[in-house]
Amino acid sequence: MNYQKIKFYEGGTATASGYCVRSIESEEELLQAYRLRHLIFSELQGWVPCSETGMEIDLHDRWAVSLGFFAVPEESSDSEMLIGYMRFLPPDRPFMLEKEFAGLLLSDYPVRKAIDTSEVTRFAMLPHLRNKPLSSWRLSTLLYKGLYQWSLANEIRYLYMVIETRFLRTLSVLGIPCQAIGPAISFPPAGVESVAAILDWEQFRRENETTRPEFLEWMTTIESVHAPWQLQPHALVLTP
């Protein structure tokens, strides 16, 4: 499928420090993404066997669409650094929920394969950022905005995902409704409890129009002036 590409800046401009969220196209950036995935999913979590190449690549990458999250340096001469990543799988190809993670679904669950549906996989963030609560919270919120902006650009309403149970609760607190569609299972060797879930963006918009209008506006607006962590506490309360 031919998906639209996205690119936007947050917390700065193209020439100032901040973040850039964009579709990954170049071979060099893809290699950076595969190395980041190897670090997270092979070396740290042990979900995928380590590779001699130091890169985590699978069959789904042949048709996946990659989205990168880059730190924009203060000096324009410096290159942007990949700090976060996710990829999307199209409905005309197998989802990981249909193969690798089929055990997370109820036996009679009908996986939706319509054009308004995608699966987001391989969420990754640099480890040292995940270990800093404030930085992790800020980047995580930006990851969700990238998720939403890509979905808007490509008219995606439903997103499947496999997510840690604790993050499923965090998304609910943030105002991003994800519904579990199967049992929670702990994956070795780390024993991380994860669950299959589906996100409905229409439900997200309906709920946040009244409960979190500032958050909805920020999620919808690119090159925003105010990020959620810059809003007054009484206007929006997010939990790291």
ZAVEX-877194 format. One record per residue (C-alpha): residue number from 0; x, y, z. Coordinates in steps of 0.1 Angstrom, whole numbers, plus 5000, padded with zeros to 4 digits. Layout:
% ZAVEX-877194
(NUM,(X,Y,Z));
...
This chain:
% ZAVEX-877194
(0,(5000,5000,5000));
(1,(5011,5036,4993));
(2,(5010,5055,5026));
(3,(5015,5092,5029));
(4,(5047,5104,5045));
(5,(5047,5128,5074));
(6,(5072,5152,5089));
(7,(5068,5178,5117));
(8,(5088,5195,5144));
(9,(5081,5198,5181));
(10,(5097,5219,5208));
(11,(5117,5239,5183));
(12,(5121,5246,5146));
(13,(5140,5231,5117));
(14,(5171,5252,5127));
(15,(5167,5251,5165));
(16,(5169,5224,5191));
(17,(5139,5202,5195));
(18,(5125,5171,5180));
(19,(5116,5160,5145));
(20,(5091,5133,5137));
(21,(5093,5120,5102));
(22,(5089,5090,5079));
(23,(5121,5072,5074));
(24,(5132,5068,5038));
(25,(5170,5068,5036));
(26,(5190,5036,5039));
(27,(5213,5050,5065));
(28,(5184,5060,5088));
(29,(5168,5025,5083));
(30,(5201,5010,5094));
(31,(5201,5032,5125));
(32,(5166,5020,5132));
(33,(5175,4984,5129));
(34,(5204,4989,5153));
(35,(5181,5006,5178));
(36,(5157,4977,5175));
(37,(5185,4952,5181));
(38,(5196,4970,5212));
(39,(5160,4970,5227));
(40,(5145,4938,5215));
(41,(5176,4915,5213));
(42,(5202,4927,5237));
(43,(5180,4942,5265));
(44,(5147,4923,5263));
(45,(5158,4891,5247));
(46,(5126,4888,5227));
(47,(5145,4883,5194));
(48,(5178,4864,5190));
(49,(5209,4885,5187));
(50,(5224,4890,5153));
(51,(5260,4892,5143));
(52,(5251,4923,5122));
(53,(5239,4941,5153));
(54,(5206,4948,5135));
(55,(5171,4934,5141));
(56,(5154,4928,5108));
(57,(5125,4905,5100));
(58,(5102,4896,5071));
(59,(5077,4923,5079));
(60,(5103,4950,5071));
(61,(5097,4942,5034));
(62,(5064,4960,5035));
(63,(5065,4980,5067));
(64,(5065,5018,5069));
(65,(5089,5032,5094));
(66,(5085,5064,5115));
(67,(5115,5079,5133));
(68,(5118,5104,5162));
(69,(5149,5125,5160));
(70,(5166,5149,5184));
(71,(5174,5181,5164));
(72,(5209,5195,5174));
(73,(5214,5232,5183));
(74,(5240,5235,5156));
(75,(5226,5230,5121));
(76,(5259,5215,5110));
(77,(5253,5185,5133));
(78,(5232,5155,5122));
(79,(5199,5146,5138));
(80,(5200,5117,5162));
(81,(5175,5089,5161));
(82,(5160,5085,5196));
(83,(5127,5067,5190));
(84,(5111,5045,5164));
(85,(5079,5026,5154));
(86,(5067,5009,5122));
(87,(5033,5003,5106));
(88,(5021,4971,5089));
(89,(4995,4973,5061));
(90,(4962,4953,5062));
(91,(4970,4936,5029));
(92,(4999,4918,5045));
(93,(5002,4896,5076));
(94,(5000,4913,5109));
(95,(5023,4901,5137));
(96,(4991,4895,5157));
(97,(4982,4869,5131));
(98,(5016,4851,5133));
(99,(5042,4859,5160));
(100,(5017,4871,5186));
(101,(4987,4850,5177));
(102,(4987,4835,5212));
(103,(4977,4869,5226));
(104,(4943,4868,5208));
(105,(4912,4850,5218));
(106,(4907,4820,5195));
(107,(4875,4834,5180));
(108,(4887,4870,5176));
(109,(4883,4883,5140));
(110,(4913,4904,5131));
(111,(4902,4935,5112));
(112,(4919,4938,5078));
(113,(4902,4968,5063));
(114,(4919,4997,5046));
(115,(4913,5019,5077));
(116,(4933,4996,5099));
(117,(4970,4991,5105));
(118,(4993,4974,5131));
(119,(5019,4994,5149));
(120,(5049,4974,5160));
(121,(5085,4977,5172));
(122,(5080,5007,5195));
(123,(5116,5016,5206));
(124,(5132,5044,5226));
(125,(5168,5049,5236));
(126,(5173,5031,5269));
(127,(5189,5061,5288));
(128,(5158,5082,5280));
(129,(5134,5055,5292));
(130,(5152,5055,5326));
(131,(5146,5093,5331));
(132,(5109,5097,5341));
(133,(5105,5132,5327));
(134,(5124,5126,5295));
(135,(5106,5093,5290));
(136,(5072,5110,5296));
(137,(5079,5138,5271));
(138,(5092,5115,5244));
(139,(5064,5090,5250));
(140,(5038,5117,5245));
(141,(5056,5128,5213));
(142,(5055,5092,5201));
(143,(5018,5091,5206));
(144,(5015,5123,5186));
(145,(5035,5108,5158));
(146,(5012,5078,5159));
(147,(4982,5100,5156));
(148,(4996,5123,5129));
(149,(5005,5093,5107));
(150,(4971,5078,5112));
(151,(4954,5111,5102));
(152,(4976,5115,5071));
(153,(4966,5079,5060));
(154,(4930,5079,5071));
(155,(4936,5051,5097));
(156,(4910,5047,5124));
(157,(4920,5015,5140));
(158,(4955,5005,5152));
(159,(4964,4971,5165));
(160,(4994,4968,5189));
(161,(5011,4945,5214));
(162,(5018,4966,5245));
(163,(5031,4961,5280));
(164,(5001,4959,5304));
(165,(5014,4988,5325));
(166,(5016,5010,5294));
(167,(4980,5001,5285));
(168,(4970,5017,5318));
(169,(4992,5047,5311));
(170,(4975,5053,5277));
(171,(4941,5053,5294));
(172,(4953,5079,5319));
(173,(4966,5100,5290));
(174,(4932,5099,5273));
(175,(4942,5074,5245));
(176,(4917,5046,5247));
(177,(4931,5011,5240));
(178,(4910,4980,5244));
(179,(4926,4947,5253));
(180,(4915,4920,5229));
(181,(4931,4890,5246));
(182,(4947,4877,5277));
(183,(4979,4892,5292));
(184,(5009,4869,5288));
(185,(5044,4872,5302));
(186,(5072,4869,5277));
(187,(5105,4853,5286));
(188,(5132,4859,5295));
(189,(5124,4893,5311));
(190,(5089,4881,5321));
(191,(5073,4913,5308));
(192,(5035,4911,5308));
(193,(5020,4922,5275));
(194,(4986,4922,5259));
(195,(4972,4927,5224));
(196,(4950,4958,5221));
(197,(4932,4979,5195));
(198,(4931,5017,5194));
(199,(4901,5035,5180));
(200,(4910,5071,5170));
(201,(4873,5081,5166));
(202,(4867,5072,5202));
(203,(4899,5092,5211));
(204,(4885,5123,5195));
(205,(4850,5120,5210));
(206,(4863,5115,5245));
(207,(4890,5142,5244));
(208,(4867,5169,5228));
(209,(4852,5174,5263));
(210,(4876,5159,5288));
(211,(4910,5170,5274));
(212,(4904,5196,5246));
(213,(4940,5211,5250));
(214,(4955,5177,5246));
(215,(4934,5169,5215));
(216,(4944,5203,5200));
(217,(4981,5196,5206));
(218,(4978,5161,5191));
(219,(4961,5175,5160));
(220,(4984,5205,5155));
(221,(5018,5201,5139));
(222,(5047,5225,5147));
(223,(5029,5232,5180));
(224,(5039,5261,5202));
(225,(5028,5244,5235));
(226,(5035,5207,5244));
(227,(5014,5189,5270));
(228,(5042,5193,5296));
(229,(5042,5231,5290));
(230,(5005,5235,5298));
(231,(4993,5247,5331));
(232,(4985,5218,5355));
(233,(4949,5228,5359));
(234,(4944,5226,5321));
(235,(4959,5192,5316));
(236,(4972,5166,5340));
(237,(4993,5138,5326));
(238,(5010,5111,5346));
(239,(5046,5101,5336));
